Amino acid sequence: MHPTRQDEPHQREPAALLRVRDVVKCFPGVRALDGACLTLRPGEVHALMGENGAGKSTLIKVLTGVHAPDAGTIELDGTRIAPSSPRDAERLGISTVYQEVNLVPTRSIAENLCVGRFPRRFGLIDWKAAHRRAEAALDRLGLRLRVGRRLDESSIAIQQMVAIARALDAQAKLLILDEPTSSLDESEVDHL
């Protein structure tokens, strides 16, 4: 006789990190989300897959505060949330890296990694600490770059990796990558 789940000692699944219930989002003439449900637990990796128009991007935009849902609930760590903007979503612990790099190309890599979260000393930006922080964030991805260099001096693939390092540096509870490999070559995809 093979043990069933009921026969095994009580193994509790971790509590849901994210729980999306019955989310609806409509646009004129289109019901982009119709009762969407999703549960993610800490440490899990998921891929949203579907045809064009299936609602993947709309769900991401609802989770990140770009669009408000017309109905349904979103919970993060058991607390009901309603992000009102991408910055609000990031404050709540949801970081997103979009397919299109959303950084400032004329600023340095360090500035792009720390923008909005610069380390300060005596009320001023601590540039040495910002550079150390940027180097540490990039090191997590195995990248060794001159962080004082302008971002637009790097390839689109490197810019995408900088965006991912920035999201990881935000200490997000939930990291959403919207087609993160679209601008990466095969070796960079393997590395990621």
Number of C-alpha atoms within 10 A of each C-alpha: 3 5 7 7 9 8 8 8 7 8 8 6 7 10 13 15 18 22 19 19 16 15 20 20 21 14 9 6 6 9 13 19 23 15 14 17 16 13 13 17 15 13 10 8 9 8 10 12 9 9 7 8 11 14 19 17 15 18 23 18 17 24 27 25 19 18 18 17 21 14 15 15 17 22 17 19 15 12 11 13 14 20 21 15 17 19 16 15 22 21 13 17 17 24 26 23 22 17 14 15 18 12 19 15 15 13 15 19 30 29 23 24 28 18 15 9 13 18 17 12 10 6 7 9 13 13 16 11 15 22 21 13 19 25 20 16 22 25 13 12 15 11 15 11 16 14 21 15 15 17 23 16 13 15 12 15 18 18 24 24 23 28 24 25 22 24 22 21 19 18 13 17 17 23 18 20 16 17 13 20 17 12 19 18 11 10 8 13 13 9 9 13
